[in-house]
């Protein structure tokens, strides 16, 4: 775990780009890697993959249940399928296939939830994937990854290709700055401490990590020292890092681009209720979103640096 | 097995037994001693509730000891009420909820085509199961991709859990439906081993093959045959003895 203090960089990245580049790099080395999608070659950013490996891009059309089952069948046949679709349809439409065909059957299928959270802003709650953390958390034998920036996305793709297990990975569309120290290894099941602090711990994942870092700056200006954890693995959760943060800082704020019912905040609260009850605030999406851009909706639900800092101040 | 467990799906077990026996005795290229042999033919029981029939077939083929059958649905038995590939050799994917087997079979058939290998994929579906939309997604995909190594067998016993299929949500004209999705369709007596063998072992064509196997739910036992209430009823000792006499065991 790094103790280096990071501040968000000015440049921002669409993680789908890092995802596509890494997938192609791995596919050149390993013929078992194939991509399966639901008419989402463009939105899953698989155009370059299709160009280089036309046979290994399997587009089943708008048929998510078939898509996930096909992924399981390809794994049975000895391939490593990366099954790509917009998060709401992958997780919602094909949830039973994820449970039975992938997790319970224990096939090495990498489910890639593209444009998760509220990335599709104005398209509305039908296109928001805010329930997926709760749903996937509830399924045994799944690993749930939420890389926070381009570097972690590359690392998560590589790990998922090599680990031999069922994986669900959120691949963000909303542009985010780099938050991971360059030499930081990607350890599944381990939180990355991106800022040391004593008074409160801010736990983010994906989009909210850079915002938590900015919140820590705001808190520092008011004389408070905030620790920031990047919880890039939601499942299995790094319970040790959570309990240590509670013991050492006494207050916890979680921030996630997902429903507060059953996601990161609920998981952290569950761990702390059992092992070290601690004052908490859980920020996230509290209901079906109103109309607005992704940026607007993050602000609407308080998932901004100011919103996270204010939640921390309520505890301080 | 079902009397031992006091649970099970006896009607659907009897309707599919002749299909399973034909496949495993003379059609499938599988190695019971090496169940994950990479070039094996894949067999998927999409109607996972007929697990007892599958387990009996696998045990008689040598995938695991026949004595294990009497642990069916016992606490901690590997023989769950629906098949689990991680516990039972010869099971390719975990089924139980309906409408799951065919998409997985399509993935398997795409896999053999991508590898340019000749192993084949067979999947058995219940007829009532065809009311699940996921099947029609997969039927479209297989037709579109002309997956000649894929064979889907419909156990057409015309009964689902609660009533006749045609009184619940009509499947007919079933053969025309498959044909219109780009499949080659054959209709056979699903209890005629020779007819089943001929159609299931025929060389693959350039389209996926659907075999509508006309069967009788509860086949071979007079008081079970074609009676909806025997979907998951458990026979008494007297009924078992009568059934044994009728089947000629």
Interface residues (C-beta under 8 A of the other chain):
Chain A: X34 X36 X55 X56 X58 X60 X61 X63 X65 X66 X67 X68 X69 X70 X71 X72 X73 X74 X75 X76 X77 X78 X79 X81 X96 X97 X100 X101 X104 X105 X106 X107
Chain B: X38 X42 X84 X85 X86 X92 X93 X94 X95 X96 X97 X99 X100 X102 X103 X104 X105 X106 X107 X108 X109 X110 X111 X112 X114 X115 X121 X133 X134 X137 X138 X140 X141 X144
